[in-house]
Amino acid sequence: MTPPVLIVGAGPTGLTAACALRGLGVPCRIVDRRRGPGVAPKGLVLWSGALECLHRLGVARTLAAEALPLAGASYWSRGRRIGGVRFGGLRGTAFPGPLCVPQPVTEQALHTRLEELGGTVEWETEATDLTVHGAGDGAAVSVVLRSSGGTEEVTVPWLIGADGARSTVRESVGIPFDGHTFDRTFLIGDGVLSGAPDEAEVQHHIAPDGVLVIVPQPGGHRVFFDLESDGRSDPPSSALLQRLLDQRGPGGLRFHDAWWTSRFQVHAKVAPRFRAGPVLLAGDAVHAHTTAGGQGLNTGVQDGYDIGWKLAAVVRGQDPALLDSFEAERRPASVRAVRNGDQQIRLWLLRRPLARAARDTALRALSGAGLLESRVIPLLAQLDLDHSGSPAVADLAGAADAPRAVRTGRRAPDAALVPVHGPAALTLHAHLAEGRHTLLAYGGQAAGERAAHAAGVLHRRGADDAVTVLWIQPPGTAADPGRAIAAGARVAREPGHGALRGGCAGWLALVRPDGVLAARAGLTGLDALLDRLPRERALPAPARAGPRSGAGRNPSSATRGRSG
């Protein structure tokens, strides 16, 4: 059987999509022209939004074990500290602060997880010609794949293009890449920085002739500079990096034993469309970020997770209109992330004395008032995305019975729970972290009856592997959970004052695999919620193809500097 989804590109975005699909019962094929997992440590920082996606896939704990938690960031001008923020204070998430994890570690963790789920990457396999056939629900896409074994043409209902900034897939379907490129050259060096403070703080030294950013990472530091463009593309020498460090840094720092250096241009671009019929584009293929804030890797991971769970639902019988929400949700998030990085770079590159003085004064004031921390960190974490205008969310009849904290299009709130039946999860977020659709029924016996009915319907559909039914009983409820338990529902009780208590007898809600509220309804709205869930069984996995050259190799043993 040919898998219904082909993914082109096995970087973090493509691997995330593949793991999300397979975890929700849909096999896929993933190809990449590289020899193996990436070895260039381009992305370093994982923020809360991406970490939550990776946690749902089962890899966040592995990454955390190898990561360096970052304590904060500071801003310096003319040798003086002008502002700073502290990390680790975000609430309502298991990841309150960013982690520094070199990108090859993230890729390898996702690659290992994909293999655990029965998948494999076909390395050294390049997608060349691409043709879309038909329109609407009957559309398909044909792709020519070229490898050392020859060429083959495959036709699939769906294709995910996660093949980077020079995306062959994007160009093949005629989608442009709008934006601009900075007229400065940027230099990066990863190595040992002797004399650096022990605290894991990101430092921004904004000198009149350019910027120096110092990022602590496991086993060393990254130094980052900008220069006037000179047309060169060769990696910078350690001597050049040291000279710039001496000119722009606080003094007393020595950069040595570099394991990776790079010279590159910085772009701020977002494609006008993320979809062309059965072709969906994600990650660097549709948005290019500056290095400020480490947003490119994080936005790509969230793209991959979003399209993965949505395609899995559609392949398993959900209305294909769900895919209309991919661009509607992910493009605004990408525009915001790109704009944020673009603004940071522009602030770094201010040269006029009056403009620099105004910037420094603003940073001091915002930092002193705590506004720099309260405004910037949520932007970088990407947990506060508002999807209330998405075509994939809705308030149904009786939605007003749900509490104000349960808002469609926003992340579900957390709440303490006492397990009655099912996993020993002590919070609502712990249930949602499994990365399944979750149908919530809150209330007494009537809500329990709805939970029992829903669990029975999903079991008969064969969709209970992808959907959790959770009945939450209000404090003091004496309802009998027997029927709901027998039908396969989970049961928990809310302690305390009942933060989730709404109006009337109770309420229902549907939470998407990404933790966002898809719909709310009263207790009579169960059928409308069930219509928004997968209707078919998981697809059988095809026979596993043999790995091509380089598959599964450790990034540290591969040729350094190869990237997709």
C-alpha positions in Angstrom: 0.0 0.0 0.0 1.3 3.5 -0.9 1.2 5.8 2.1 -1.3 8.7 1.6 1.2 11.3 2.6 4.7 12.1 1.2 6.9 14.4 3.1 9.8 16.1 1.3 12.5 17.1 3.8 13.6 15.4 7.0 14.7 18.3 9.0 12.9 19.2 12.3 9.7 20.3 10.5 9.4 17.2 8.3 10.3 14.8 11.1 7.8 16.5 13.4 5.0 16.1 10.8 6.0 12.4 10.2 5.9 11.6 13.9 2.6 13.4 14.4 1.0 11.5 11.5 2.3 8.1 12.6 1.4 8.7 16.2 -2.2 9.3 15.1 -2.4 6.2 13.0 -1.5 7.4 9.5 1.6 6.1 7.7 3.7 8.4 5.6 6.8 8.4 3.4 9.6 10.9 4.1 12.5 11.6 1.8 15.5 13.9 2.0 18.3 14.6 -0.4 20.9 14.7 2.4 23.1 11.7 3.4 21.6 11.6 6.9 20.4 13.7 9.8 21.7 17.3 9.9 25.0 18.1 11.6 25.0 21.9 11.3 23.9 23.3 14.7 21.9 26.1 13.0 19.1 26.4 15.5 19.9 26.4 19.2 17.0 27.5 21.3 13.7 25.7 21.9 10.9 27.8 23.4 7.8 26.6 25.2 5.4 26.3 22.2 7.7 24.0 20.3 8.7 22.1 23.4 5.0 21.3 24.1 4.7 19.9 20.6 7.8 17.8 21.0 6.5 16.6 24.4 3.3 15.4 22.7 5.5 13.4 20.3 7.5 11.9 23.2 10.9 13.5 22.7 11.0 16.6 24.9 12.3 14.7 28.0 15.1 13.3 25.9 16.0 16.8 24.7 15.8 18.3 28.2 18.3 15.8 29.4 20.9 17.1 27.0 19.9 20.8 27.1 21.1 23.8 28.9 18.2 25.8 30.5 18.7 29.5 29.8 18.4 31.8 32.7 17.8 35.1 30.9 19.0 37.7 28.5 20.7 41.0 28.9 21.3 44.1 26.7 24.5 46.1 26.7 25.4 49.4 25.0 28.8 51.2 25.2 29.9 48.7 27.9 26.9 49.3 30.2 23.9 47.1 30.9 20.8 48.8 29.7 18.2 46.1 30.2 17.4 42.5 30.8 14.8 39.8 31.2 14.6 36.6 33.3 13.5 33.3 31.8 11.5 30.5 33.5 8.5 32.5 34.7 5.9 31.4 32.2 2.8 29.9 33.8 0.4 27.2 32.5 3.1 25.1 30.8 5.5 22.3 31.7 8.2 24.3 30.0 8.3 27.8 31.7 11.6 28.7 30.1 13.7 28.1 26.9 16.2 25.3 26.5 19.4 25.5 24.6 19.7 22.4 22.4 21.8 22.3 19.2 19.6 21.4 16.2 21.3 18.1 15.4 20.3 16.8 18.8 16.7 17.8 18.1 16.8 16.1 14.6 18.3 12.9 16.0 15.7 12.7 18.8 12.9 13.1 16.2 14.6 10.6 13.9 14.8 8.0 16.7 11.2 8.6 17.6 10.1 8.1 14.0 11.9 4.8 13.9 10.2 3.8 17.2 6.9 4.5 15.5 7.8 2.2 12.6 8.9 4.9 10.1 12.2 5.5 8.3 13.7 8.3 6.3 14.8 7.6 2.7 18.1 9.5 2.6 19.8 10.6 -0.6 16.4 10.8 -2.3 15.6 14.0 -4.1 12.2 15.2 -5.2 12.5 16.7 -8.7 9.5 17.1 -11.0 6.2 17.8 -9.3 2.7 17.9 -10.9 -0.7 18.6 -9.3 -3.6 16.7 -10.9 -7.3 17.7 -10.5 -8.8 20.0 -8.0 -10.8 19.9 -4.8 -11.1 16.7 -2.8 -10.1 14.6 -5.8 -6.8 16.3 -6.3 -3.5 14.4 -6.1 0.2 15.2 -6.7 2.8 13.2 -8.7 6.4 13.5 -7.8 9.6 12.2 -9.4 12.0 10.9 -6.8 15.7 10.5 -7.8 18.2 8.4 -5.8 21.3 6.3 -6.4 18.9 3.5 -7.3 17.4 5.4 -10.2 14.1 7.4 -10.5 10.5 6.6 -9.7 7.3 8.5 -10.0 4.8 8.3 -7.2 1.3 9.8 -6.9 -0.1 10.6 -3.5 -3.2 12.4 -2.2 -1.1 14.7 0.0 2.4 16.1 -0.1 4.1 18.1 2.7 6.9 20.4 1.4 9.4 20.8 4.3 12.5 21.2 2.1 13.9 24.4 3.3 14.3 28.0 2.2 15.2 27.0 -1.4 12.2 24.7 -1.5 11.8 22.8 -4.8 8.2 22.0 -3.7 7.3 25.7 -3.3 8.9 26.7 -6.5 7.2 23.8 -8.4 3.7 25.0 -7.4 4.5 28.6 -8.2 4.3 30.2 -4.7 6.7 33.2 -4.3 8.8 34.0 -1.3 8.0 37.6 -0.2 10.2 39.7 2.0 13.7 41.1 2.1 17.4 40.3 2.8 19.5 42.4 5.2 22.4 44.2 3.5 24.7 42.9 6.3 26.8 39.7 6.5 26.4 37.7 9.7 29.0 35.5 11.3 28.6 32.6 13.8 31.1 30.7 15.8 30.4 27.7 18.1 33.2 26.9 20.4 34.7 27.4 23.9 34.5 30.9 25.4 37.0 31.3 28.2 36.2 34.0 30.7 32.4 33.9 30.2 30.1 34.2 33.2 28.9 30.9 34.8 25.2 31.9 34.5 23.5 30.8 31.3 22.5 34.2 30.2 22.2 35.4 26.6 24.1 38.6 26.2 23.5 41.3 23.5 26.4 43.8 23.2 25.2 46.5 20.8 28.2 48.5 19.7 28.3 51.5 17.3 29.9 49.3 14.5 27.8 46.2 15.0 26.4 43.6 17.4 27.8 40.8 19.5 25.4 38.1 20.8 26.8 35.5 23.2 24.6 32.4 23.7 25.6 29.7 26.2 25.1 26.2 25.0 25.9 22.7 26.3 29.7 22.4 26.3 30.5 25.9 25.1 29.1 29.1 23.6 27.9 30.7 20.4 29.2 34.1 19.3 27.3 36.0 16.7 28.3 39.2 14.8 27.3 41.3 11.8 29.6 43.0 9.3 29.3 45.1 6.2 28.6 42.8 3.3 31.6 42.0 1.2 30.3 39.2 -1.0 32.3 36.5 0.8 30.6 33.2 1.8 33.5 31.2 3.4 33.3 30.4 7.1 35.0 33.0 9.3 38.3 32.1 11.0 38.6 32.0 14.8 41.1 34.9 14.5 38.4 37.1 12.9 35.8 36.1 15.5 38.3 36.8 18.3 39.1 40.3 16.8 35.4 41.2 16.7 34.9 39.8 20.2 37.7 42.1 21.5 36.2 45.1 19.7 32.6 44.6 20.8 32.7 42.5 23.9 33.1 43.3 27.6 36.8 42.3 27.5 38.6 39.3 29.0 37.0 36.7 26.7 38.9 34.2 24.5 37.1 32.2 21.8 38.9 28.9 20.9 38.4 25.3 19.9 35.6 26.1 17.5 33.6 23.2 16.1 31.4 25.1 13.7 31.6 28.5 12.0 29.4 30.1 9.3 29.0 33.2 7.3 25.5 33.9 5.9 22.9 36.4 4.9 19.8 37.0 7.1 16.3 37.1 5.5 12.9 38.1 6.7 10.4 36.4 4.4 6.9 34.8 4.5 5.2 33.1 1.5 1.8 34.6 0.6 0.3 31.1 0.6 1.1 27.9 2.5 -1.0 25.6 0.3 -1.6 24.7 -3.4 -4.3 22.1 -3.4 -2.9 18.8 -2.1 0.5 20.4 -1.5 1.1 21.9 1.9 4.3 23.9 2.8 5.8 24.2 6.2 8.9 25.4 8.0 11.7 27.3 6.2 10.0 26.5 2.9 7.5 29.3 3.7 9.1 31.5 6.3 12.7 32.7 6.7 13.7 34.3 10.0 16.5 36.4 11.3 18.6 34.7 14.0 17.1 37.0 16.8 15.1 35.0 19.3 15.7 31.6 17.7 12.2 31.6 16.1 12.8 29.7 12.8 13.3 26.3 14.4 10.4 26.8 16.8 8.0 28.0 14.2 8.9 25.1 11.9 8.3 22.5 14.6 4.9 24.0 15.3 4.1 24.0 11.6 5.1 20.4 11.3 2.9 19.4 14.3 0.0 21.4 13.1 -0.1 19.9 9.6 0.7 16.4 10.9 -2.3 16.1 13.2 -4.7 17.9 10.8 -3.7 15.6 7.8 -4.0 12.6 10.1 -7.6 13.6 11.0 -8.6 14.2 7.3 -7.0 10.9 6.1 -9.1 9.2 8.8 -12.4 10.7 7.6 -12.6 14.1 9.1 -13.9 16.9 6.8 -11.1 18.0 4.5 -12.2 21.6 5.2 -10.1 21.2 8.4 -7.0 21.8 6.2 -8.2 25.3 5.4 -7.2 26.2 8.9 -3.5 25.3 8.3 -2.7 28.5 6.4 -5.3 30.5 8.3 -3.5 29.7 11.6 0.1 29.1 10.8 0.7 32.0 8.4 -0.3 34.7 10.9 1.9 33.0 13.5 4.8 33.0 11.0 4.3 36.6 10.1 4.4 37.6 13.8 7.5 35.6 14.4 9.3 36.9 11.4 8.2 40.5 12.2 9.5 40.1 15.7 12.9 38.9 14.6 13.1 41.6 11.9 12.4 44.4 14.5 15.1 43.0 16.8 17.7 43.0 14.1 16.8 46.5 13.1 17.2 47.7 16.7 20.7 46.1 16.8 21.7 47.8 13.5 20.8 51.3 14.4 23.8 53.6 13.7 22.7 57.2 14.1 23.6 58.4 17.6 20.2 59.9 18.4 18.4 56.7 17.3 20.8 54.6 19.4 20.2 56.9 22.4 16.5 56.6 22.0 16.7 52.8 21.8 18.8 52.5 24.9 16.5 54.8 26.9 13.5 52.7 25.8 15.2 49.5 26.8 16.1 50.8 30.2 12.6 52.0 30.8 10.8 48.9 29.6 13.2 46.7 31.5 12.9 48.7 34.7 9.1 48.5 34.6 9.1 44.7 33.8 7.4 45.4 30.5 10.3 44.0 28.4 9.9 40.7 30.1 6.1 40.6 30.0 5.9 41.6 26.4 8.9 39.9 24.7 8.9 36.5 26.3 5.3 35.5 25.4 6.1 36.5 21.8 9.2 34.2 21.7 7.5 31.4 23.5 4.6 31.3 21.1 2.1 30.0 23.6 -0.3 32.9 23.3 -1.5 32.4 19.7 -5.1 33.3 19.1 -6.9 31.1 16.7 -10.4 32.3 17.5 -10.9 33.4 13.9 -9.8 30.1 12.4 -12.3 28.1 10.3 -11.4 25.1 12.5 -12.9 26.4 15.7 -16.5 27.1 16.7 -18.9 27.8 19.5 -21.8 25.4 19.2 -25.3 25.4 20.8 -24.9 25.8 24.6 -21.3 27.0 24.5 -22.2 29.7 27.0 -22.5 27.0 29.6 -18.7 26.6 29.6 -16.6 28.8 31.9 -14.9 31.9 30.6 -11.4 30.3 30.9 -12.4 27.7 28.3 -12.2 29.8 25.1 -12.3 28.5 21.6 -9.2 29.1 19.6 -7.0 29.4 22.6 -4.9 26.9 24.6 -7.0 25.0 27.1 -6.5 26.2 30.7 -4.8 23.9 33.2 -6.6 22.6 36.2 -5.8 20.3 39.1 -7.6 16.9 38.9 -8.0 13.9 41.1 -7.9 10.6 39.1 -10.9 8.3 39.4 -10.3 6.0 36.5 -7.5 6.1 33.9 -4.0 7.5 34.0 -2.7 8.9 37.3 -2.6 12.4 35.7 -3.0 15.2 38.3 -3.8 18.0 35.9 -5.8 18.6 32.7 -2.6 19.5 30.8 -1.2 16.1 31.7 -4.1 14.4 29.9 -3.7 16.8 26.9 0.0 16.2 26.7 -0.6 12.8 25.0 -1.2 14.5 21.7 -4.7 13.1 21.0 -8.0 14.7 20.4 -9.7 15.1 23.8 -13.5 15.3 24.3 -14.2 16.8 27.7 -17.5 16.3 29.5 -17.8 18.4 32.6 -20.6 17.9 35.1 -22.6 15.4 37.1 -24.4 12.2 36.0 -25.7 13.7 32.8 -22.2 14.7 31.7 -21.1 11.1 32.5 -23.8 9.7 30.3 -22.6 11.9 27.4 -19.0 10.7 28.0 -20.1 7.0 28.0 -22.0 7.5 24.7 -19.1 9.3 23.1 -16.6 6.6 24.1 -18.9 4.0 22.7 -19.3 5.8 19.3 -15.5 6.3 19.0 -14.9 2.7 19.8 -17.3 1.5 17.1 -15.6 3.8 14.6 -12.2 2.5 15.5 -11.1 6.0 16.3 -10.5 5.6 20.0 -6.8 5.2 19.5 -6.7 8.9 18.4 -9.4 10.4 20.8 -9.5 10.5 24.6 -12.9 11.0 26.3 -12.5 12.6 29.8 -15.3 13.1 32.2 -14.5 15.7 34.8 -16.7 15.6 37.8 -17.2 18.9 39.8 -16.2 19.0 43.4 -18.5 17.1 45.7 -20.1 15.1 42.9 -21.5 11.7 43.9 -22.2 10.5 40.3 -21.7 6.8 39.5 -18.8 6.5 37.0 -19.5 2.8 36.2 -21.1 3.2 32.7 -18.5 5.7 31.5 -15.6 3.5 32.7 -17.1 0.5 31.0 -17.4 2.4 27.7 -13.8 3.4 27.8 -13.9 6.9 29.1 -11.5 8.4 31.6 -12.9 9.9 34.8 -11.4 12.5 37.1 -12.7 14.8 39.8 -12.0 18.5 40.1 -11.0 19.4 43.7 -11.3 22.7 45.5 -13.6 25.4 44.3 -14.2 24.1 40.8 -12.2 26.4 38.5 -13.8 24.6 35.5 -17.4 24.9 36.7 -19.6 26.5 34.2 -23.3 27.2 34.1 -26.3 24.9 34.2 -25.8 21.1 34.4 -22.4 21.0 32.7 -20.7 21.5 29.4 -18.8 19.7 26.6 -15.6 20.8 24.8 -13.3 19.4 22.1 -9.6 20.0 22.6 -7.3 19.4 19.5 -4.1 17.5 19.7 -2.2 20.8 20.0 -4.1 21.7 23.1 -6.3 24.4 21.5 -10.0 24.4 22.2 -11.7 23.5 18.9 -15.3 23.7 20.0 -17.6 24.2 23.0 -21.2 23.0 23.5 -23.8 22.3 26.0 -24.6 18.8 27.0 -27.0 18.4 24.2 -24.3 19.2 21.6 -22.5 15.9 21.7 -23.3 14.8 18.1 -21.9 18.1 16.7 -18.7 17.5 18.5 -18.4 13.9 17.3 -18.8 15.1 13.7 -15.6 17.1 14.2 -13.5 13.9 15.0 -11.9 11.2 13.0 -14.4 8.6 11.7 -12.2 5.8 10.5 -9.7 3.3 11.8 -5.9 3.8 11.8 -4.3 2.8 8.5 -2.1 -0.3 8.4 1.5 0.6 7.9 3.0 -0.5 4.6 6.0 -2.8 4.4 9.0 -0.9 5.7 11.5 0.2 3.0 15.1 -0.5 3.5 17.1 2.5 4.6 19.3 4.3 2.1 22.9 5.2 2.7 23.5 7.2 5.8 20.2 6.3 7.5 20.3 6.4 11.2 23.9 7.6 11.5 24.9 9.6 14.5 25.3 13.3 13.4 28.6 13.6 15.1 30.1 10.9 12.8 28.7 12.4 9.6 30.4 15.0 7.4 30.3 18.3 9.2 28.6 21.3 7.6 26.1 19.4 5.3 22.6 20.8 5.7 19.4 20.7 3.9 
